[in-house]
Amino acid sequence: MTNSTPPITQNERRDHVDDEISLVDLAMILARRWKALLIIFVVIVAVSLAYALLMPRNYQYVSVYNVAEQNPTQALESPSSLVAKAHNIYLGPQTRQLLEQQNLAHLPFEVQGSNPSDTLLVTLTSDANPEHAGLVEELHMQVVESLQQAQQDLVERRRETLERQLESNRQALEAVRDSDSVSAGELIATYTSRVAELETDLSDLRNGKVGQIAVKSLEPVGTSPKLILALGIVLGGMLAVIGVFILEFASLVYANLRRERANRSSW
């Protein structure tokens, strides 16, 4: 059985070799078009540098509220509940009021509430440009004051309840002391213990406190200008190499088209 595949001619071998591109060819392309390589790289780096220098620098503004306490280790109302109230009850109305006062369509920042783990604190955080620091402070203040007022009402109700219970137990204790009942001694001990507990609860009751309002961070937040410049240098190098190869490809296509037109015109 004979092989029907025709042998490869010398011209086909030459065309096959011409189609192969070695690393030396690539390096020669870059060396030949070094001006275009340099221009693309410089333009990309310059744009990155301009963006890094001109981009707005935001800082973090943090407000802290220490929740009301019924004892040194227990909050009168859970901080997570206060965070939910801040987002769902107070923040919306206060934001609308501030927008109306300042004649704004929207605020140039957001407010995030959180409860740091293992603390009795509620924090409000906003990333904003220093020129908007006044708006941040005003909104934070309004939300924190709403939280504090609601907590103050809760503390007063709790205090009134404890005072009524304390007065009731004191009266009962006085009545038992004047009694000749057989169980008077046991009742005296019970009421005395209860009075002591209520007095401790009253003394441990603490109002919520504002720790700070919209304190500015020492360092800017967000992407660093140095990182942007570094990324611009890397991107500039990549785009410069790709751009040179695109230019080389375009020039070869253009040259082939010119030769083809010249060959057609010679016919």
KAGI-V358086 format. One line per field, one symbol per residue. ss: DSSP state (H for helix, E for strand, C for the rest). phi: phi as a letter, one per 20 degrees, with the letter a starting at -180 (. if undefined). burial: 1 if it has 24 or more other ideal C-beta (glycine too) atoms within 12 Angstrom, else 0. Layout:
ss->???
phi->???
burial->???
This chain:
ss->CCCCCCCCCHHHHHHHHHHCCCHHHHHHHHHHCHHHHHHHHHHHHHHHHHHHHHCCCEEEEEEEEECCEEECCEECCCHHHHHHHHHHHHHHHHHHHHHHHHCCCCCCCCCEEECCCCCCEEEEEEEEEHHHHHHHHHHHHHHHHHHHHHHHHHHHHHHHHHHHHHHHHHHHHHHHHCCCCCCHHHHHHHHHHHHHHHHHHHHHCECCEEEEEEEECCCCECCCHHHHHHHHHHHHHHHHHHHHHHHHHHHHHHHHHHHHHHHHHHC
phi->.eeeffffffffffffffffdeffffffffffdfffgfffffffffffffffeeffeededcdcceffcebgdcffcfgffffffgfedeffgffffffffeldebeebddddbcggmcdddddcbdbfgfdfffffffgfffffffffffffffffffffffffffffffffffffeedffeffffffffffffffffffffefcffcefaclffffdfdnffgffffffffffffffffffffffffffffffffffffffffff
burial->000000000000000000000000000011001001100110011001000100000111111111111100001110100110111001100110010000000011101110100001111111111001101111111111011101110110011001000100100010010000000000000010001001001100111101001101000000000001100100010011101110110000000000000000000
